[in-house]
Amino acid sequence: MSLPKTLAEDVARNLVMVARLIDEDPEKAYAYSRIALRLASRVAAVREAAGFAAYATQKYAEALAEFRAARRMTGSVELWPVMADCERGLGRPERAMAMAGEPEVQKLDKAGQVEMRLVAAGARRDMGQIDAAIVTLQSPELASNSVQPWTPRLRYAYADALLEAGREDEAREWFGKALEADKDGSTDASDRLAELDGVEFVDVLDDDDEADAAHESDEQTAPRAEDGPVDGPDKA
């Protein structure tokens, strides 16, 4: 709203493309975010979008700078968890842990607090503190039977940590719980369960293709009826 109409429309188009492409083609999304940033670097939404595009392409220093800029402009703490995760991406898990203890966390909504818990557990694992990571994830949100948007990822992270700690039976149980809650397929819990159970998936389409190829080969080499017998005697 702070931009002239034509410029606002140009910026909006680029932000729409960032949103559309960020999952399927992060590099293209990043390119669109740079255009929007060039056009309107003083708009908080643009800085935030640029941050997420950089984050998706693992440009963590750049993402952190953009998130910090957006936070300065808005005063909001909602980007705090992803900022902490950028610190992890930069190889500074201890900074992420420090951020998990800051007052900003208490200002986050429930989803943000769960996200911060996931980041803190990841930082613990980065530092080789797997048991501490497991304890970090143990929470009322994890124990709840209510399925929320964060439930599949929280259960999945807990299962993965248990597996790393060698607690395979518990990990299998929690991967199963993650799968139950994951209606959108946001995790690969089903694959992890299959892996634990020693199940291997066979690509039926590939097998069918091979069978078709073999059948075509047989048809090419087999004698045709109109050709007569292959090894039969010549008849005058």
N, C-alpha and C positions, 0 to 999 in steps of 0.2 A: 504493500500500500504506500510505502514511502518513495516509490520510484515512479517516474513518468510512465504513462500507460503503455507506450510501445516498448520501452525497455523492460517494464514489468512482464509483458507477455513473452519477450525473448528469454528472459531469465526463467520464467515459469516453464516454458517448453523444455529447457535444458534440465530443470529439476525433475520434471516428469520422466524424462529419459533416464536420469540417474535411478529413479525409483523402479522403473521397468526393467533395467538391465543389471542392477547391482548383484542379483543372485546368479543369473545365467551367463553374464559376460561382464565381470567386474572391471576389466580394463577399459571397455567402452564406456561404462558408467563413469569411471574416473575421468575419461576424456571430456565427457559432457559436464562433469562437475567443475573442471578447470575453466571451461568456457563461462559457466555461470559465475564463477569466482572472479574472473576477469571483468565481467560486466557489473557485478554488484558485490564487491568484497565487504561492504559495510552493512550487509543484511545478515542477521543472525542465522536465518534459515539456510542461506547459501553456505555460510561457514560450517554449519552442522552437516549439511549434505556432502560438502567437500570432505569433511572429516570421515564420514561413514564410507565414502567411496575410496578414500586413501586406506582406511582400515581394512576394507574388503580386498585390497590389493597388497596388504601387508606392508604398507608404507607407514609404519607406526609412529615415527617421529613427526611426520607431516600430519597424520591424523590427530595426534595429541595437540599439536599447535593449533589446528583448526577447532578442536573441541574446546580448548582453553579460550580461544577468541570468542566462540559462541557463548560460552559461559559468562565471560566478562560483559558481553552485550545484553544478556537476558537476566543474569543473576540466578538462573535456575541451576539446581543440583542434579537434574535428571541424567546428565551425561557422566556423572561421577564414576559409575561402574565401568563404562567403556574406556574412560580415561585411565582407570587403574589397569584395565586389561592391556592398554597400549604400553604401560610400563612393563608388564610381563613380556610383551612382544619385543621390547627393547632390551630384554635380558636383565630387568631390574625388579624381580619379584618382591624384594624387600620393600621397595617403594609402594608396590601394590598393597602389601600387607599393612603398611603404615596408613595408607588411604582408607583401608577397611576399618580402621579405628578412629577416624576423624568424625567430628560432629555432623558433617554433611550427610553421613549415612543415615542418621536418625531423621533427616528431613525427606528422605526418599519414600515413595509409596511402597506398598507391599511388593510389587513386581520388581522395583528397583532394589529393594533390600535383598530379595532372593538372588537377583543378578549379582549383587555385590558379594553375597555368600559364595556363589559359584566361582567368581573371580578369586576370592580369597583362598578357596580350596585349591584352585589351580596353582596359585602362587606357592602354597604349601608343598604341592607336588613338585613344582619347579625346584624347590629347595631340598627335595628328597625327604620331606616330612610327611610320609604317606599316612601314618596313623593320625597325625594332626589334621590332615585333609579330610579324613573320614569323620572325625569329630566335628569339624567345621560344618560339614553338610548335614549333620544330625540336627534336626530342627522340627518345630511344630508343622511347618509346611511339608516337610518330607514325610512325617508320620500321618498327615491328614489323608483321609480317603476321598476328600473332595478334589476333583480334577480341575486345575486352573491352567492358564496358558503356559505357565512355567513348569508344571508338574512333570511332563516327560523328560525335559532336560535335567531337572534336579534329580529325579530317580536314576536317570542314565549315568549322570556324573557320579552318583553314589555307588552304583553297580561297578562302574569302571575303576573307581578307587579301591573297592573291595577286591576286585580281581587282581589289581596290582599288588595288593597286600597278601595275595595267596589264599583269600577266603572265597574259593570258587563256588561252593554251594550257595552262599549268601549272594554272591554276585549274580548267579543264575536266577535266583528269586527276584532280585531287584531289576534285572534286565526284563524279566517277565512283567513286572509291575510297570516299568517304563513303556513297554509295548502296549499294555492295556490302555494306558492313558494317551498314547500317541496316535490319535486318529488321523493326523495329517501327514504322517511319515516324516516328521522332522528329525528323527534320529534313525540310526541303523540298528536299533535294538534287536530286531528280528534276525539280522545277520549275525550279531554277536551271540545270540542264543543258539543259533544253528552251529556256529563255530565251536561253542562250548560242548554241544551235544555230538560233535563229530559228523554233522550232516553236510554233505557236499551237493551243491545244486548243479544240475546238468542243463546246458542250454539246448532245449528241445529243437529250437529252430536250426541251430547249427547241425544237429544230428540229421534233421530232415533234409537240409541242404546237401549233406554228404551222401545221404541215401539217394537223393535225386541225381546227383552227379554220377554215382556208381551205376544207377539205372540207365542214364543216358549213355554211359560208356559201354554198357552191355549191349544196348540197342545198336550202337554203331559197329560193334564187332560181330554181333550175331548174324548168321546167314539169313537172307530174306527168302521167303517161299518162292518168289518169282525167279530167284537166281538158280533154283534147282539144287540138288544135293552138292555139297562141297567136294566130298571125296568119292562120289559115285563114278562108275565107268562112263566113258564117253559113248554116246549113241549116234549112230549114223543116221 
